[in-house]
Amino acid sequence: MELTYRLLVGDCRAQMATLPDASVDAIVTDPPYELGFMGKSWDASGIAYDGEVWRQALRVLKPGGHLLAFSGSRTYHRMVVAIEDAGFEIRDQIMWLYGSGFPKSHDVSKAIDKLDAVAEQQERQLRFTAWIRSTGLTSAMIDHATGTNMGGHYTARNSQPRIMTTEHLDAVRHLIGTVPEWVERECQIRSVESKQYASRQVIDQRTMIDATKARPGFSGAVHSETYQGEKRLVDITAPATPEAQQWQGWGTALKPAHEPICVARKPLRGTVAANVLAYGTGAINVDGCRVGMSEQDRNTIESASWIGRNLDRKAYGDWATDGTDQPMTTHPAGRWPANVIHDGSEEATAGLGDAARFFYSAKASKADRDEGMEGWEVQAVHRYGAGLGEGHDPNAPAINRNIHPTVKPTDLMRYLVRLVTPPGGLVLDPFTGSGSTGKAAVLEGFHFIGCELSPDYAAIAEARIKAAAVKTGQIFEIPASPAPGRKADGEQLRLFA
């Protein structure tokens, strides 16, 4: 069977409007989580909550067609309400568990120790820096006189302004002349605060790697030995004030370890059986997505003693039968697919314990991100830890060709498209990003249409999907990848036909 794959560059609402009614078998997508990640405009537009997106998705789906849509744990509810209001039936929620989440928490005790002596911290600082600028002092002059690099803070208009300590004021006094009494007082207060913060007890140290020394384009430091940058030791301190000590160990966020996936379906026409016969949609591929089991598990489950203790055998979904309710053997393909998927890491499976074997495991790899982009320039970019989604470490430098910050593992996306797409079906992804759904669709033998607003990401998606098609041995003609910004809104990248 000849498969077709298309990328539509532009707003997904306009692009889906060009597709015929009831022409798509399944939609598998990873919309923006609307968290404003890294200041990205595409992650704070509200499009994931826009009913028009999901009304168009409903229109192009065949009756009984399924929609799988990722979201963030904090914003999932708003997306799902929009999907339901558009006319979808909410069928379930799949939990994608991973071990690479990074807690973006605010240490309350440290914040208390850093508090200024008065509430008007910002106002005091800006008043001081305005006075410094009025004296004619420049940041370079202050740095030279104090032997520090604090000059930019002492002359700042709004970005990280600081009040001098008395020590630094004395160092520049000869350049100023008469110092107003209020300035002397502010510097004295700041000196007390600085000494208090400096007096915190050092209880441990950790190695920090200055990634800027090794990775051009990255700003920050990481707690890792894997990046060959300049190493330095950073103190870990105990709270200094009684107020801070009272709140030691308190923060503001949990460690993120899951992303919810909405499972929705376009209403059926008639019964499930009639809908499946008419359109090929309405059901999920249970046997094609079963979770494999070990021989030891099989032997245990099929033992007479196990059967005697577990009379409600249907709940396990492990059985092949002879058409009656009597179990014969465990299903050769394994366990019934569950609404939990994990990445196989110790972190993700720790809470599951021995039960982790009941759930599908989808692994991620760096090679997966960059496959098909071997000739592209390597770049240092910010991303979410393993690139999975909400809450991953924004300070972890990624050295990739694929610069998209939230790339999903291909194994995960293959499992999801296989779960809801009939054989030879057409998969749509309104938020294609770097093409993980398209790559998965190719590898599973499905047709694919993707919409992507960014020409840069569309070019990455094209390269990754092309590589997947080559891997499957398909024959096609592919035009050159578009240069960033070259594709006009609405123009198609016809990858292969």
C-alpha positions as CSV (number, residue, x, y, z in Angstrom):
1,M,0.0,0.0,0.0
2,E,1.3,3.4,-1.0
3,L,1.3,5.8,2.0
4,T,1.1,9.6,1.9
5,Y,2.5,12.1,4.3
6,R,1.9,15.9,4.4
7,L,3.0,18.8,6.5
8,L,0.8,22.0,6.5
9,V,2.7,25.0,7.7
10,G,0.5,27.6,9.5
11,D,-2.1,27.9,12.1
12,C,-3.7,24.5,12.7
13,R,-7.2,26.1,12.8
14,A,-6.9,27.4,9.3
15,Q,-5.1,24.2,8.1
16,M,-7.7,21.8,9.4
17,A,-10.4,24.0,7.8
18,T,-9.0,22.9,4.4
19,L,-9.5,19.2,5.2
20,P,-12.7,17.3,4.2
21,D,-15.3,16.3,6.7
22,A,-14.8,12.8,8.3
23,S,-11.5,12.3,6.5
24,V,-9.2,11.4,9.4
25,D,-9.1,8.1,11.4
26,A,-7.3,9.3,14.5
27,I,-5.8,12.4,16.0
28,V,-2.7,12.1,18.3
29,T,-1.2,15.4,19.4
30,D,0.9,17.2,21.9
31,P,-0.6,20.7,22.2
32,P,1.1,23.6,24.1
33,Y,0.6,23.2,27.8
34,E,0.0,27.0,28.1
35,L,2.7,27.4,30.8
36,G,4.7,30.1,29.1
37,F,7.8,27.8,29.1
38,M,11.0,29.8,28.5
39,G,9.0,32.8,27.4
40,K,7.9,30.9,24.3
41,S,4.9,32.7,22.7
42,W,3.5,29.4,21.4
43,D,3.2,28.1,25.0
44,A,1.1,31.0,26.2
45,S,-1.3,31.7,23.4
46,G,-4.3,29.8,24.8
47,I,-4.8,27.8,21.7
48,A,-5.0,24.5,23.6
49,Y,-8.2,25.9,25.2
50,D,-9.7,27.3,22.0
51,G,-12.9,25.5,21.1
52,E,-12.3,26.2,17.4
53,V,-9.3,23.9,17.4
54,W,-11.3,21.0,18.8
55,R,-14.4,21.7,16.7
56,Q,-12.3,21.4,13.6
57,A,-10.7,18.3,15.0
58,L,-14.2,16.8,15.6
59,R,-15.3,17.7,12.1
60,V,-12.4,16.1,10.3
61,L,-12.6,12.9,12.4
62,K,-14.7,10.0,11.2
63,P,-17.5,9.0,13.5
64,G,-16.0,7.0,16.4
65,G,-12.6,8.4,15.7
66,H,-10.3,8.8,18.8
67,L,-8.4,11.9,19.9
68,L,-5.3,11.5,22.2
69,A,-4.1,14.9,23.5
70,F,-1.2,15.5,26.0
71,S,-1.3,18.3,28.5
72,G,0.3,19.5,31.7
73,S,-0.8,18.5,35.1
74,R,-1.8,22.1,36.0
75,T,-3.6,22.9,32.8
76,Y,-5.1,19.6,31.7
77,H,-8.6,20.5,33.0
78,R,-9.0,23.6,30.8
79,M,-8.0,21.7,27.6
80,V,-10.3,18.8,28.4
81,V,-13.3,21.1,29.0
82,A,-12.7,22.7,25.6
83,I,-12.5,19.2,24.0
84,E,-15.7,18.1,25.7
85,D,-17.5,21.4,24.9
86,A,-16.6,20.9,21.2
87,G,-18.7,17.7,21.2
88,F,-16.2,14.9,22.1
89,E,-16.9,12.1,24.5
90,I,-14.2,11.9,27.2
91,R,-13.4,8.2,27.4
92,D,-10.4,8.0,29.7
93,Q,-7.1,9.5,30.8
94,I,-3.7,7.9,30.2
95,M,-0.9,8.7,32.6
96,W,2.6,9.0,31.1
97,L,5.0,8.5,34.0
98,Y,8.7,9.5,33.7
99,G,11.7,9.8,35.9
100,S,13.4,12.8,34.6
101,G,11.2,15.5,36.1
102,F,12.9,18.4,37.9
103,P,11.1,20.2,40.8
104,K,10.8,23.9,40.1
105,S,10.3,24.7,43.8
106,H,11.1,27.9,45.7
107,D,13.0,27.2,48.9
108,V,11.0,29.1,51.5
109,S,13.7,29.2,54.3
110,K,16.3,30.7,51.9
111,A,13.7,33.2,50.6
112,I,13.1,34.3,54.2
113,D,16.8,34.7,54.9
114,K,17.1,36.9,51.8
115,L,14.3,39.3,52.8
116,D,15.4,42.9,53.3
117,A,14.8,44.6,56.7
118,V,11.9,46.6,55.2
119,A,9.1,45.6,52.9
120,E,9.9,48.2,50.2
121,Q,12.9,46.3,48.9
122,Q,12.6,47.2,45.3
123,E,11.8,50.8,45.9
124,R,14.8,51.2,48.2
125,Q,17.1,49.6,45.6
126,L,15.9,51.7,42.7
127,R,16.2,54.9,44.8
128,F,19.8,54.0,45.6
129,T,20.8,53.1,42.0
130,A,19.2,56.3,40.7
131,W,21.4,58.2,43.2
132,I,24.5,56.4,42.1
133,R,23.9,57.3,38.5
134,S,23.3,60.9,39.5
135,T,26.9,61.0,40.9
136,G,28.3,60.2,37.4
137,L,29.8,56.9,38.5
138,T,29.8,54.1,35.9
139,S,29.6,50.4,36.5
140,A,33.2,50.1,35.2
141,M,34.5,52.7,37.7
142,I,32.7,50.9,40.6
143,D,34.1,47.5,39.5
144,H,37.6,48.9,39.5
145,A,37.3,50.6,42.9
146,T,35.7,47.6,44.7
147,G,37.5,44.8,42.8
148,T,34.1,43.2,42.1
149,N,31.7,42.9,39.2
150,M,28.8,44.5,41.1
151,G,28.9,47.8,39.3
152,G,26.1,46.8,36.9
153,H,23.8,46.1,39.9
154,Y,24.6,49.3,41.6
155,T,23.8,51.4,38.5
156,A,20.8,49.3,37.3
157,R,17.6,51.0,36.4
158,N,15.3,48.0,36.8
159,S,17.1,44.7,36.3
160,Q,18.6,43.3,39.6
161,P,19.3,46.6,41.3
162,R,21.3,46.4,44.5
163,I,22.3,48.6,47.5
164,M,26.0,48.8,48.3
165,T,27.4,47.5,51.5
166,T,29.3,50.1,53.6
167,E,32.6,48.4,52.5
168,H,31.8,49.1,48.9
169,L,30.6,52.6,49.6
170,D,33.9,53.4,51.4
171,A,35.7,52.1,48.3
172,V,34.1,54.6,46.0
173,R,33.7,57.5,48.5
174,H,36.7,59.3,47.1
175,L,34.9,59.4,43.7
176,I,31.7,60.8,45.0
177,G,32.4,63.4,47.6
178,T,29.6,64.1,50.1
179,V,27.3,61.2,50.7
180,P,23.7,61.9,51.8
181,E,22.7,60.6,55.3
182,W,19.9,58.3,53.8
183,V,22.5,56.6,51.6
184,E,24.8,56.0,54.6
185,R,21.9,54.5,56.4
186,E,20.8,52.2,53.5
187,C,24.3,50.9,53.1
188,Q,24.6,50.2,56.8
189,I,21.3,48.2,56.7
190,R,22.5,46.3,53.6
191,S,25.8,45.5,55.4
192,V,23.9,43.9,58.3
193,E,21.7,41.9,55.9
194,S,24.8,40.7,53.9
195,K,26.6,39.6,57.1
196,Q,23.5,37.8,58.3
197,Y,23.2,35.9,55.0
198,A,26.9,35.2,54.9
199,S,26.8,33.8,58.4
200,R,24.6,30.9,57.3
201,Q,26.1,27.6,58.4
202,V,27.7,25.6,55.6
203,I,26.4,22.0,55.9
204,D,27.5,20.6,52.5
205,Q,29.0,21.4,49.1
206,R,28.2,20.4,45.6
207,T,30.0,20.7,42.3
208,M,28.6,23.2,39.7
209,I,29.7,23.1,36.1
210,D,29.7,26.4,34.3
211,A,28.3,25.3,31.0
212,T,29.0,28.6,29.3
213,K,32.7,27.6,29.3
214,A,31.9,24.6,27.2
215,R,28.6,25.2,25.4
216,P,28.4,28.5,23.4
217,G,24.9,29.8,23.5
218,F,24.0,28.3,26.9
219,S,23.7,30.5,29.9
220,G,23.7,28.9,33.3
221,A,25.3,26.2,35.5
222,V,24.3,22.6,36.0
223,H,24.8,20.0,38.8
224,S,26.5,17.4,36.6
225,E,29.9,15.9,35.8
226,T,28.9,15.1,32.2
227,Y,29.5,18.6,30.8
228,Q,33.1,19.5,30.3
229,G,33.0,23.1,31.7
230,E,34.7,25.0,34.5
231,K,34.0,23.4,37.8
232,R,33.4,25.2,41.1
233,L,32.2,24.3,44.5
234,V,28.9,25.9,45.8
235,D,28.0,25.9,49.5
236,I,24.8,24.4,50.8
237,T,23.8,26.4,53.9
238,A,21.4,26.0,56.8
239,P,18.9,28.7,57.5
240,A,20.4,31.6,59.5
241,T,17.4,33.4,61.2
242,P,14.9,31.8,63.6
243,E,12.1,32.6,61.1
244,A,13.9,30.7,58.3
245,Q,14.8,27.8,60.5
246,Q,11.1,27.4,61.3
247,W,10.4,26.8,57.6
248,Q,13.4,24.8,56.7
249,G,12.5,22.0,54.3
250,W,9.4,23.7,52.9
251,G,9.0,24.5,49.2
252,T,6.3,25.4,46.7
253,A,6.2,22.5,44.2
254,L,6.2,18.7,43.9
255,K,8.6,16.9,41.6
256,P,6.7,16.4,38.3
257,A,6.6,12.8,37.2
258,H,3.6,12.5,34.9
259,E,1.8,14.1,32.0
260,P,-1.9,13.3,31.5
261,I,-3.2,12.3,28.0
262,C,-6.9,12.9,27.3
263,V,-8.6,10.0,25.6
264,A,-11.7,11.3,23.7
265,R,-13.9,9.9,20.9
266,K,-16.2,11.5,18.3
267,P,-19.7,10.2,18.9
268,L,-20.6,6.9,17.2
269,R,-23.2,6.5,14.5
270,G,-25.3,3.6,15.8
271,T,-23.6,0.8,17.8
272,V,-19.9,0.2,18.1
273,A,-20.1,-2.7,15.7
274,A,-22.1,-0.8,13.1
275,N,-19.7,2.2,13.3
276,V,-16.6,0.0,13.0
277,L,-18.1,-1.8,9.9
278,A,-19.1,1.5,8.3
279,Y,-16.0,3.7,9.1
280,G,-13.3,1.5,10.6
281,T,-13.3,3.6,13.7
282,G,-14.8,3.5,17.2
283,A,-12.7,0.8,18.9
284,I,-9.1,0.6,20.2
285,N,-6.5,-1.9,19.3
286,V,-6.3,-4.0,22.5
287,D,-4.3,-7.0,21.2
288,G,-1.9,-4.8,19.2
289,C,-1.0,-2.9,22.4
290,R,-0.9,-5.6,25.0
291,V,1.9,-5.6,27.6
292,G,4.2,-8.5,27.2
293,M,4.9,-10.8,30.2
294,S,7.7,-13.1,31.2
295,E,7.4,-16.9,31.2
296,Q,7.7,-16.8,35.0
297,D,4.6,-14.5,35.2
298,R,2.7,-16.8,32.8
299,N,3.5,-19.9,34.8
300,T,2.5,-18.2,38.1
301,I,-0.8,-16.9,36.6
302,E,-1.7,-20.2,35.0
303,S,-1.0,-22.2,38.1
304,A,-4.0,-23.8,39.9
305,S,-3.1,-22.1,43.2
306,W,-3.1,-18.6,41.6
307,I,-6.5,-19.3,39.9
308,G,-8.0,-20.4,43.2
309,R,-6.9,-17.1,44.8
310,N,-8.0,-14.8,42.0
311,L,-11.5,-15.8,41.0
312,D,-12.3,-12.6,39.2
313,R,-9.9,-13.4,36.4
314,K,-11.4,-11.0,33.9
315,A,-10.1,-8.0,35.9
316,Y,-6.6,-9.0,34.9
317,G,-7.3,-9.0,31.2
318,D,-4.7,-11.7,30.7
319,W,-6.8,-14.5,29.3
320,A,-7.5,-16.1,26.0
321,T,-10.8,-18.1,26.1
322,D,-12.7,-20.7,24.1
323,G,-15.7,-18.4,23.8
324,T,-17.0,-19.1,27.3
325,D,-16.2,-17.4,30.5
326,Q,-13.8,-20.1,31.5
327,P,-10.1,-19.2,31.2
328,M,-7.8,-21.5,29.2
329,T,-4.4,-19.8,29.1
330,T,-2.8,-16.4,29.4
331,H,-3.1,-14.4,26.2
332,P,0.0,-15.0,24.0
333,A,0.4,-11.2,23.4
334,G,0.4,-10.4,27.1
335,R,-1.7,-8.3,29.5
336,W,-4.5,-6.0,28.6
337,P,-3.2,-2.4,27.9
338,A,-3.7,-0.1,30.9
339,N,-4.2,3.6,31.2
340,V,-0.7,4.0,32.7
341,I,2.5,4.1,30.6
342,H,6.0,4.6,32.1
343,D,9.5,5.2,30.8
344,G,11.1,2.2,32.5
345,S,13.3,4.4,34.8
346,E,13.8,3.6,38.4
347,E,12.2,7.0,39.3
348,A,9.1,6.3,37.3
349,T,8.6,2.7,38.5
350,A,9.7,3.1,42.2
351,G,6.1,3.8,43.3
352,L,4.8,1.0,41.2
353,G,7.2,-1.6,42.6
354,D,6.6,-5.0,41.2
355,A,3.4,-3.8,39.5
356,A,5.5,-1.9,37.0
357,R,5.5,-5.0,34.8
358,F,1.7,-4.5,34.3
359,F,2.2,-1.4,32.2
360,Y,3.8,-0.6,28.9
361,S,7.3,0.9,29.0
362,A,8.3,3.5,26.4
363,K,12.0,4.4,26.4
364,A,13.5,7.7,25.3
365,S,16.9,8.3,23.8
366,K,19.0,11.2,22.5
367,A,19.5,9.3,19.2
368,D,15.8,9.3,18.8
369,R,15.6,13.1,18.9
370,D,18.2,13.7,16.3
371,E,17.6,10.8,13.9
372,G,17.4,12.0,10.4
373,M,19.3,15.3,11.2
374,E,22.8,14.0,10.9
375,G,23.9,16.8,8.7
376,W,22.4,19.6,10.8
377,E,24.4,21.9,13.0
378,V,24.7,20.9,16.7
379,Q,23.3,23.5,19.0
380,A,23.3,24.1,22.8
381,V,19.7,24.9,23.7
382,H,17.5,25.0,26.8
383,R,15.0,22.2,27.1
384,Y,13.1,20.2,29.7
385,G,15.5,17.6,31.0
386,A,14.8,14.6,28.8
387,G,12.6,16.8,26.6
388,L,9.4,15.2,27.7
389,G,7.3,18.1,28.9
390,E,6.2,20.1,31.9
391,G,8.5,20.6,34.8
392,H,11.8,19.2,33.4
393,D,14.9,21.0,34.4
394,P,15.1,24.3,32.4
395,N,18.7,24.7,33.3
396,A,19.9,21.5,31.8
397,P,21.8,22.2,28.6
398,A,20.9,20.0,25.7
399,I,23.4,19.6,22.9
400,N,21.2,18.6,20.0
401,R,20.4,19.2,16.4
402,N,16.7,18.9,17.2
403,I,16.1,22.2,19.0
404,H,12.5,21.5,20.0
405,P,12.3,21.6,23.8
406,T,9.5,19.0,24.4
407,V,10.2,16.0,22.1
408,K,8.2,12.8,23.0
409,P,9.9,9.4,22.7
410,T,9.1,7.6,19.4
411,D,8.2,4.4,21.3
412,L,5.6,6.2,23.2
413,M,4.0,7.8,20.2
414,R,4.1,4.5,18.2
415,Y,2.2,2.8,21.0
416,L,-0.4,5.6,21.1
417,V,-1.0,5.8,17.3
418,R,-1.2,2.0,17.1
419,L,-3.8,2.0,20.0
420,V,-6.3,4.2,18.2
421,T,-5.7,4.0,14.4
422,P,-7.2,1.3,12.2
423,P,-4.9,-0.6,9.8
424,G,-3.9,1.7,6.9
425,G,-5.6,4.7,8.6
426,L,-4.8,8.4,8.5
427,V,-3.3,10.1,11.6
428,L,-3.6,13.9,12.1
429,D,-1.4,15.9,14.4
430,P,-2.5,19.6,14.6
431,F,0.5,20.5,16.7
432,T,3.3,18.6,14.9
433,G,6.3,20.3,16.6
434,S,9.4,18.3,15.6
435,G,7.4,15.5,14.1
436,S,7.3,12.7,16.7
437,T,3.7,11.7,15.9
438,G,4.5,11.7,12.2
439,K,7.6,9.6,12.7
440,A,5.6,7.2,14.7
441,A,2.8,7.0,12.1
442,V,5.4,6.2,9.4
443,L,7.0,3.4,11.4
444,E,3.5,1.9,12.1
445,G,2.5,2.1,8.5
446,F,-0.2,4.8,8.7
447,H,-0.9,7.9,6.5
448,F,-0.1,11.2,8.2
449,I,-1.0,14.9,8.0
450,G,0.6,17.3,10.4
451,C,0.1,21.1,11.0
452,E,2.9,23.2,12.4
453,L,3.0,26.9,12.9
454,S,6.8,27.3,13.0
455,P,8.7,26.8,9.7
456,D,11.8,26.0,11.7
457,Y,10.1,23.1,13.6
458,A,8.4,22.0,10.3
459,A,11.8,21.5,8.7
460,I,13.0,19.4,11.7
461,A,9.8,17.3,11.5
462,E,10.3,16.8,7.7
463,A,13.9,15.5,8.3
464,R,12.8,13.1,11.1
465,I,9.8,11.8,9.2
466,K,11.9,11.3,6.1
467,A,14.5,9.2,8.1
468,A,11.7,7.1,9.4
469,A,10.3,6.4,5.9
470,V,13.8,5.5,4.7
471,K,14.1,3.0,7.6
472,T,10.9,1.3,6.6
473,G,12.1,0.9,3.0
474,Q,9.5,3.1,1.4
475,I,10.3,4.6,-2.0
476,F,9.4,8.3,-2.6
477,E,10.7,11.6,-3.7
478,I,11.4,14.3,-1.1
479,P,12.1,18.0,-1.8
480,A,14.9,19.8,0.1
481,S,14.0,20.9,3.6
482,P,12.7,24.5,3.8
483,A,15.0,27.2,5.0
484,P,13.7,28.8,8.2
485,G,11.1,31.4,7.4
486,R,10.8,30.4,3.7
487,K,7.4,28.8,3.8
488,A,4.4,31.0,3.7
489,D,1.5,30.4,6.0
490,G,-0.7,27.6,4.5
491,E,2.0,26.3,2.1
492,Q,2.3,22.5,2.1
493,L,5.5,20.5,2.5
494,R,4.6,17.5,0.4
495,L,7.1,15.1,1.8
496,F,6.3,12.0,-0.3
497,A,3.4,10.4,-2.1
